[in-house]
Amino acid sequence: MTGLQPCYSNEWMKNVELIVRMLEQAGVCWVFGVPSGPVLPLIEALRESAIQFVLTASETSAGFMASAVGYLTGVPGVCVSTVGPGATNLTTGVGSAWLDRAPVLAITCNVASPWLERRIQMRIDHNALFRPLTKATFSLRHGRVGERLAEALALATQEPPGPVHLDLPEDTAVADAKEFAGSAQAAVTLPNFSSELAQAVSSALEKASRPLVITGLTFTRSASAQVLLQFIERQSIPFVTTLHAKGFLPESHANFAGVIGRARRTDVKAFLNRADLIIAVGFDPIEINYEEWVKRGVAIIHVSTEAAEPGEGLSFLWNKACDFDRAVAALGTLSPVENHWTSKEFAHHRQAFERALRPACGGFAAQEALDVLRETLPSDAILAYDVGAHTHQIASQWRTDLPKTLLATNGWSSMGYGMPAAFAAKLVSPERNVACIVGDGGFQMTAGELALARRLNLAVPTIVLNDGWLGLMKVKQERRNYPLSGVFLGEPPESPPHYFGVPCRPAKTPDEFRSALDWAIAHNGPSVIEAFIDVASYAQTVFD
């Protein structure tokens, strides 16, 4: 702390009101959650503020929505739950913020302080529950509420960002605020190793025949995309990305070579295996370990806000936590160095890769639905998608040149993320087209959130890729030569006219899907399109 400042004049307020005032000052617009007795004082304080309380069908979705808001805006997303089972539900959503690096405040409203050490109905140790999933977990106690909240807001946004847990006993919530509100904390700065890095990269380029750049999750928090692109062009080297970094460098660029670890991964891996130098700029191994995609012994330069963990067979030439944007700026000053890559190689790889992503299929396939959707949506549309076989297909096939136009969970990889994230994105950007893709398994988990979309009239088409299978697990069982077991959801029934009052249309061909999309985009409110697809094509693209 840099010191304490008086709480917002001398007006009388309760601790929950102090919390809400501080959240307002931090730029928070929504709090997501499910009410209960201990939560009601906070909801009442929110009612009289500029912050909207958003009722979700489950606390898990509240955590996912807060994570999406934190990622899209940089302002901590806020979610709230009640004691015990509400808190355990919340952890799944908070885990996404933890491993996908999103600033979030997770507030659990607890029993009154005298009961915190007693074995009573619903009560568990919330701090122990959230400790493995957060950057810190704080107990808000009377007299230190403002101080702890200021600390949590700062910590959630410090590099790398992530969730912070706050436990609020009911008696503390309704007590009169008598202490001071915490002041803003000084930003944490990372060391500037730009000169040292520039020398290391320059020397490595001189020795390399085929250098390659990869970007990842940390790069999504950088302001240096244009500088890195200029470095790539000046050095005439290819680049690949992770799932999270899609669009932060333009995928229409001639030097783009794909997304690692996703559909047709062997094609991308074969291209990567030609490289003798990996320049990892903002790559976070939380998405995929270096060992899974870097050929043993190939030189690696790791430029990030965190050093990478060493591993057997990994050869780091440079690996330090540093001031990231200054480091990228240093790359932009380097003179060009000739290498053995050719533009023909890039073009041949891209053409073969695009063909492999679209195998011939007897029925309506996921790749056809994606092409129709990409043709229909404007370039700045936001697509949120869930976890399953379609995750791999979208990551490799979908093309975007714009940052933060794709929302997915990769570090956490939990089903149930897609729909809450899409609805959160529409709250953040109501003027933009937002769509959601979810598998039939994930839809079963989160269909109840359509009631939220109807209540708030969020014009988001939810596209259910309905093939009757847990498609990703089906492919994994086939790859291991296991008999199919526990992965068949059943023959898909005909689409109902609506889900929770949200209208639904089926589509069994590309033309029907295109027509349904036109209807959904023109519809003034949420909608569902059930795309009945053939599961077979995933076997040729996912885990190929």
C-alpha positions in Angstrom: 0.0 0.0 0.0 1.1 3.5 -0.7 -1.0 4.9 2.1 -4.7 5.3 3.1 -7.1 7.9 2.0 -10.3 9.0 3.7 -13.4 7.2 2.5 -15.6 9.2 0.1 -16.3 12.2 2.3 -18.0 11.9 5.7 -21.2 10.4 4.5 -22.5 7.4 6.4 -22.3 4.1 4.6 -22.1 0.4 5.2 -19.2 -1.8 4.2 -21.1 -3.2 1.2 -21.7 0.3 0.1 -18.0 1.1 0.4 -17.2 -2.0 -1.7 -19.6 -0.9 -4.4 -18.2 2.6 -4.4 -14.7 1.3 -4.9 -15.8 -1.1 -7.6 -17.5 1.8 -9.4 -14.3 3.9 -9.2 -12.3 0.9 -10.6 -14.6 0.9 -13.7 -16.7 -2.2 -12.9 -20.0 -2.3 -14.7 -21.4 -5.7 -13.8 -21.5 -8.2 -11.0 -22.5 -11.7 -12.0 -24.0 -14.2 -9.6 -26.8 -16.0 -7.8 -28.6 -14.4 -4.8 -28.9 -15.9 -1.3 -29.4 -14.6 2.1 -25.8 -13.5 2.7 -25.6 -12.0 -0.8 -28.6 -9.8 -0.5 -26.9 -6.8 1.3 -24.4 -6.6 -1.6 -27.2 -6.8 -4.2 -29.1 -4.0 -2.4 -26.0 -1.8 -2.5 -25.6 -2.6 -6.2 -29.2 -1.6 -6.8 -28.5 1.9 -5.8 -25.3 2.2 -7.9 -24.3 2.3 -11.6 -23.2 -1.3 -11.4 -25.7 -3.9 -12.7 -26.2 -7.2 -10.9 -26.6 -9.9 -13.5 -28.5 -13.0 -12.4 -27.0 -16.2 -13.9 -28.5 -19.7 -13.9 -25.4 -21.0 -12.0 -22.5 -19.5 -10.2 -20.2 -21.4 -12.6 -21.5 -19.2 -15.5 -21.1 -16.1 -13.3 -17.4 -17.0 -13.0 -17.1 -17.5 -16.8 -18.8 -14.2 -17.5 -16.5 -12.3 -15.1 -13.5 -14.0 -16.7 -14.7 -12.9 -20.2 -15.3 -9.3 -19.1 -11.9 -9.1 -17.4 -10.2 -10.4 -20.5 -12.1 -8.1 -22.9 -11.8 -4.9 -20.9 -8.8 -5.2 -18.6 -11.0 -4.1 -15.7 -11.6 -6.9 -13.2 -14.7 -8.9 -13.8 -16.7 -9.5 -10.6 -18.6 -12.6 -9.6 -20.4 -13.4 -6.4 -21.7 -16.5 -4.6 -23.2 -17.6 -1.4 -21.6 -19.8 1.2 -20.7 -23.5 0.6 -22.2 -25.0 -2.5 -22.5 -21.6 -4.2 -18.8 -21.1 -3.6 -17.9 -24.6 -4.9 -19.9 -23.9 -8.1 -18.1 -20.6 -8.5 -14.7 -22.2 -8.5 -15.1 -23.8 -11.9 -15.6 -20.3 -13.5 -12.9 -18.7 -11.4 -10.5 -21.5 -12.6 -10.9 -20.1 -16.1 -9.6 -16.7 -15.0 -6.7 -18.4 -13.2 -5.4 -20.5 -16.0 -6.5 -18.2 -18.9 -5.0 -15.1 -17.1 -8.0 -12.8 -16.7 -8.4 -10.2 -14.0 -11.3 -11.2 -11.8 -12.6 -10.5 -8.2 -14.5 -13.5 -6.8 -16.6 -12.6 -3.8 -18.0 -15.2 -1.5 -20.7 -14.0 0.9 -20.2 -16.0 4.1 -22.0 -16.6 7.4 -21.5 -14.1 10.2 -18.1 -13.8 11.8 -19.0 -15.7 15.1 -19.8 -18.8 13.0 -16.7 -18.9 10.8 -14.9 -21.5 12.9 -18.0 -23.6 13.6 -19.1 -26.7 11.8 -22.6 -25.5 10.7 -24.9 -25.8 7.7 -23.3 -25.0 4.3 -20.1 -23.5 5.8 -16.7 -24.6 4.5 -13.3 -22.9 4.5 -13.7 -20.6 1.5 -10.1 -19.4 1.7 -8.8 -23.0 1.5 -11.2 -23.7 -1.4 -10.0 -20.7 -3.5 -6.3 -20.7 -2.6 -5.1 -23.0 -5.4 -7.2 -21.1 -8.0 -6.4 -17.5 -7.3 -3.5 -15.1 -6.9 -4.6 -14.5 -3.4 -7.5 -15.0 -1.1 -8.5 -12.4 1.5 -10.9 -12.4 4.4 -12.7 -9.1 4.6 -12.8 -8.0 8.3 -14.4 -5.0 9.8 -11.9 -2.1 9.8 -9.8 -3.4 6.8 -12.4 -3.8 4.0 -11.3 -0.9 1.9 -7.6 -1.7 2.3 -8.1 -5.3 1.3 -10.3 -4.4 -1.7 -7.7 -1.9 -3.0 -5.0 -4.6 -2.7 -7.2 -7.1 -4.5 -8.0 -4.7 -7.4 -4.3 -4.0 -7.9 -3.2 -7.6 -7.6 -5.9 -8.9 -10.1 -4.5 -6.6 -12.9 -0.8 -7.0 -12.2 1.1 -9.0 -14.7 0.2 -11.8 -15.1 -3.4 -10.9 -14.4 -5.7 -13.3 -12.6 -8.5 -13.8 -10.0 -8.4 -12.7 -6.4 -10.8 -14.1 -3.9 -12.6 -12.0 -1.2 -14.6 -13.6 1.6 -17.2 -11.3 3.1 -19.0 -12.3 6.3 -22.6 -11.1 6.5 -22.1 -9.1 9.7 -19.1 -7.3 8.2 -21.1 -6.5 5.0 -23.8 -4.7 6.9 -21.6 -3.0 9.5 -21.0 0.7 9.3 -17.8 1.6 7.4 -15.5 3.3 9.8 -12.1 2.8 8.3 -10.4 4.4 5.3 -10.6 3.2 1.7 -7.4 2.0 0.3 -5.5 4.1 -2.1 -4.5 3.1 -5.6 -1.3 1.0 -5.5 1.8 1.7 -7.6 2.1 -0.4 -10.7 4.7 -3.3 -10.6 7.4 -2.8 -13.2 9.4 -5.5 -14.8 13.1 -5.2 -15.6 14.1 -3.7 -19.0 16.4 -6.3 -20.7 15.8 -4.9 -24.2 19.4 -4.3 -25.1 20.5 -7.7 -23.8 17.6 -9.3 -25.7 18.4 -7.5 -28.9 21.9 -8.8 -28.9 20.8 -12.3 -28.2 18.2 -12.3 -31.0 20.6 -10.7 -33.5 23.3 -13.3 -32.8 20.8 -16.1 -33.0 19.4 -14.9 -36.4 22.9 -14.8 -37.8 23.4 -18.5 -36.9 19.9 -19.7 -37.9 18.8 -20.9 -41.3 15.0 -21.0 -40.6 13.9 -18.9 -37.6 10.2 -18.8 -36.7 8.1 -16.6 -34.4 5.3 -17.8 -32.2 2.9 -15.6 -30.2 0.7 -16.7 -27.3 -1.5 -15.7 -24.4 0.9 -13.1 -22.9 1.0 -11.4 -26.4 -2.7 -10.6 -26.1 -1.9 -8.1 -23.3 0.7 -6.3 -25.4 0.5 -3.0 -27.3 3.3 -4.0 -29.7 1.6 -6.1 -32.4 2.5 -3.7 -35.2 6.1 -3.6 -34.1 6.4 -7.4 -34.0 4.7 -7.7 -37.5 7.3 -5.2 -38.9 10.0 -7.4 -37.4 8.5 -10.5 -39.0 8.3 -8.8 -42.4 11.8 -7.3 -42.2 13.3 -10.7 -41.3 11.1 -12.6 -43.8 10.2 -15.3 -41.3 6.9 -17.2 -40.7 4.8 -17.0 -37.6 2.4 -19.3 -35.8 0.1 -18.6 -32.9 -1.7 -20.4 -30.0 -5.5 -20.5 -29.8 -5.6 -17.4 -27.5 -3.3 -15.3 -29.8 -5.5 -15.6 -32.9 -6.1 -12.3 -34.6 -3.4 -10.3 -32.7 -1.3 -10.7 -35.8 -3.3 -10.8 -39.0 -4.1 -14.3 -40.2 -4.5 -13.2 -43.7 -0.8 -12.4 -43.8 1.4 -14.4 -46.2 3.7 -15.4 -43.4 1.0 -16.9 -41.2 1.5 -20.6 -40.8 -1.2 -21.8 -38.5 -2.2 -22.5 -34.9 -0.2 -25.0 -32.9 -1.8 -28.0 -31.2 -5.2 -27.9 -32.8 -6.9 -29.4 -35.9 -4.5 -30.7 -38.5 -1.7 -30.3 -35.9 0.6 -32.7 -37.7 0.6 -30.4 -40.7 1.6 -27.4 -38.5 4.1 -29.6 -36.6 5.8 -30.7 -39.9 6.2 -27.0 -40.8 7.5 -26.2 -37.3 10.0 -29.0 -37.5 11.9 -27.2 -40.3 12.7 -24.3 -37.9 16.1 -24.2 -36.2 15.3 -21.2 -34.0 12.0 -20.5 -32.1 11.5 -16.8 -31.1 8.6 -17.1 -28.7 7.1 -13.7 -28.2 4.5 -13.6 -25.4 4.1 -17.4 -25.4 2.6 -18.8 -22.2 3.2 -22.6 -21.8 -0.1 -22.7 -19.9 -1.7 -23.2 -23.3 0.6 -26.0 -24.5 4.0 -27.1 -23.2 7.1 -26.4 -25.2 7.9 -30.1 -25.2 4.7 -30.9 -27.2 5.6 -28.8 -30.3 9.3 -27.9 -30.3 11.7 -30.4 -31.7 14.2 -31.6 -29.2 17.3 -29.4 -29.1 16.0 -26.6 -31.2 17.1 -23.2 -29.9 14.4 -21.1 -28.1 14.3 -17.4 -27.2 11.5 -16.9 -24.7 10.4 -13.3 -24.5 7.6 -12.8 -21.9 6.7 -11.3 -18.5 7.5 -14.6 -16.9 10.4 -17.0 -17.5 9.5 -20.4 -18.8 10.0 -23.5 -16.7 13.0 -25.6 -17.9 12.3 -29.0 -19.3 14.2 -32.0 -20.6 15.2 -31.4 -24.2 14.5 -27.7 -24.2 17.4 -25.4 -25.2 16.8 -21.8 -24.1 19.2 -19.2 -25.5 17.4 -16.5 -23.6 14.6 -16.9 -21.0 13.9 -14.0 -18.6 10.9 -12.1 -17.3 11.1 -8.7 -18.7 9.3 -5.5 -19.6 7.5 -7.0 -22.6 6.7 -4.0 -24.8 10.2 -2.6 -24.5 11.5 -6.1 -25.4 9.4 -6.2 -28.5 10.4 -2.6 -29.4 14.0 -3.8 -29.3 13.2 -6.5 -31.8 11.9 -3.8 -34.1 15.3 -2.1 -34.2 17.2 -5.1 -35.6 18.6 -5.1 -39.1 17.4 -7.8 -41.5 19.3 -11.1 -41.7 18.9 -13.5 -44.6 17.5 -17.0 -44.0 16.5 -20.0 -46.1 12.7 -19.6 -46.0 10.9 -18.7 -49.2 7.5 -17.3 -49.9 6.7 -20.3 -52.0 7.2 -22.5 -48.9 4.7 -20.4 -47.0 2.1 -20.4 -49.8 2.4 -24.2 -50.4 2.0 -24.9 -46.7 -1.0 -22.6 -46.3 -2.8 -24.1 -49.3 -2.2 -27.7 -48.2 -3.3 -26.8 -44.6 -6.5 -25.2 -45.7 -7.4 -28.2 -47.9 -6.7 -30.7 -45.1 -9.0 -28.8 -42.8 -11.9 -29.5 -45.2 -12.0 -33.2 -45.9 -14.8 -34.6 -48.1 -17.7 -35.7 -45.9 -21.0 -37.4 -46.7 -23.1 -35.1 -44.6 -23.3 -31.5 -43.3 -19.9 -31.1 -41.6 -18.6 -28.7 -38.9 -16.1 -27.2 -41.4 -18.9 -26.3 -43.8 -20.8 -24.6 -41.0 -17.7 -22.6 -40.0 -17.1 -21.4 -43.5 -20.7 -20.2 -43.9 -20.6 -18.4 -40.5 -17.3 -16.7 -41.4 -18.7 -15.5 -44.7 -21.8 -14.2 -42.9 -20.4 -12.4 -39.9 -18.6 -9.0 -40.3 -14.8 -9.0 -39.7 -15.1 -7.4 -36.3 -17.7 -9.8 -35.0 -16.9 -11.6 -31.7 -17.2 -15.4 -31.7 -17.2 -17.2 -28.4 -16.9 -21.0 -28.5 -17.1 -23.9 -26.1 -14.8 -26.9 -25.5 -15.0 -30.0 -27.6 -14.0 -31.3 -31.0 -15.3 -28.0 -32.5 -12.7 -26.1 -30.4 -9.9 -27.6 -32.4 -11.6 -27.1 -35.8 -12.4 -23.4 -35.0 -8.9 -22.7 -33.7 -7.3 -23.9 -37.0 -9.9 -23.0 -39.5 -11.4 -19.6 -38.4 -9.6 -16.6 -39.8 -9.4 -13.2 -38.2 -7.2 -10.2 -38.5 -8.5 -8.5 -35.4 -7.6 -8.9 -31.7 -10.2 -10.1 -29.1 -12.6 -11.3 -31.8 -12.4 -14.9 -30.5 -13.3 -16.0 -26.9 -12.3 -19.5 -25.7 -10.8 -21.1 -22.7 -7.5 -22.9 -23.4 -5.5 -23.0 -20.1 -8.6 -24.1 -18.2 -10.5 -25.8 -21.1 -13.8 -26.3 -19.3 -17.0 -27.1 -21.1 -19.7 -24.6 -20.3 -17.6 -21.5 -21.1 -18.9 -20.6 -24.5 -22.5 -19.3 -23.9 -21.7 -17.3 -20.7 -18.7 -15.7 -22.5 -20.8 -14.8 -25.5 -23.4 -13.1 -23.4 -20.7 -11.2 -21.5 -19.2 -10.1 -24.7 -22.5 -8.7 -25.9 -22.8 -6.7 -22.6 -19.3 -5.3 -23.2 -19.9 -4.6 -26.9 -23.6 -4.2 -27.6 -23.0 -2.5 -30.9 -21.1 -5.5 -32.4 -22.2 -8.8 -33.7 -21.6 -11.6 -31.2 -22.2 -15.3 -31.9 -21.6 -18.4 -29.9 -20.7 -22.0 -31.0 -21.3 -24.8 -28.6 -21.4 -28.6 -28.9 -24.5 -30.5 -27.9 -22.7 -31.8 -24.8 -21.8 -28.2 -23.7 -25.3 -27.0 -24.6 -26.8 -29.5 -22.1 -24.6 -27.9 -19.4 -25.5 -24.3 -20.0 -28.8 -24.1 -21.8 -30.3 -22.5 -18.8 -28.3 -19.3 -19.5 -30.6 -18.7 -22.4 -33.0 -17.4 -19.8 -30.4 -14.7 -19.0 -30.1 -13.8 -22.6 -33.9 -13.5 -23.0 -34.2 -11.5 -19.8 -31.5 -9.0 -21.0 -32.5 -9.3 -24.7 -29.0 -10.0 -25.8 -29.0 -10.5 -29.5 -26.6 -13.4 -29.7 -27.2 -16.4 -32.0 -26.2 -19.6 -30.1 -25.2 -22.2 -32.7 -25.4 -25.8 -31.4 -23.3 -28.2 -33.4 -25.5 -31.2 -32.8 -24.0 -34.6 -33.8 -25.2 -36.8 -30.9 -21.7 -37.4 -29.6 -19.1 -36.1 -27.2 -17.1 -35.7 -30.4 -13.7 -35.1 -28.9 -13.9 -38.0 -26.6 -15.1 -40.2 -29.4 -12.0 -39.4 -31.5 -9.7 -40.0 -28.5 -11.3 -43.4 -27.8 -10.8 -44.3 -31.5 -7.2 -43.2 -31.5 -6.5 -45.5 -28.5 -8.4 -48.3 -30.1 -10.9 -48.3 -27.2 -14.5 -49.5 -27.9 -16.8 -46.4 -27.9 -18.3 -46.1 -24.4 -19.9 -43.3 -22.5 -19.6 -40.8 -25.3 -22.9 -41.2 -27.2 -25.5 -38.6 -26.3 -28.2 -40.3 -28.3 -29.9 -39.7 -31.6 -30.7 -35.9 -31.7 -34.4 -35.2 -31.4 -36.1 -32.7 -33.6 -35.5 -29.0 -32.6 -38.2 -27.5 -30.3 -39.7 -24.2 -31.3 -37.9 -22.5 -28.4 -35.6 -23.0 -25.4 -36.7 -20.9 -22.3 -38.6 -18.6 -24.7 -35.7 -18.2 -27.0 -36.7 -19.1 -30.6 -34.9 -22.0 -32.3 -34.5 -23.1 -35.9 -32.9 -26.3 -37.2 -30.4 -26.6 -40.1 -29.4 -29.8 -41.8 -27.6 -28.5 -44.9 -25.2 -25.5 -45.6 -28.1 -23.7 -47.3 -30.5 -24.2 -44.4 -27.7 -23.0 -42.1 -27.1 -19.9 -44.1 -30.8 -19.1 -44.1 -31.1 -19.7 -40.3 -28.1 -17.4 -39.8 -29.8 -14.6 -41.7 -32.9 -15.0 -39.6 -30.9 -15.1 -36.3 -28.8 -12.0 -37.2 -31.9 -10.1 -38.1 -33.8 -11.2 -35.0 -34.0 -8.6 -32.3 -33.0 -10.8 -29.4 -31.3 -14.1 -28.6 -31.8 -17.1 -30.8 -30.7 -20.7 -31.2 -29.7 -22.6 -34.4 -29.4 -26.3 -34.1 -27.0 -27.4 -36.8 -27.3 -31.1 -37.3 -23.8 -32.1 -38.4 -22.0 -35.3 -39.3 -19.4 -36.2 -36.6 -17.3 -38.2 -39.0 -15.1 -35.4 -40.4 -13.6 -34.7 -36.9 -11.7 -38.0 -37.2 -9.7 -36.6 -40.1 -8.9 -33.2 -38.6 -8.9 -33.5 -34.8 -5.9 -35.4 -33.4 -4.9 -36.3 -36.9 
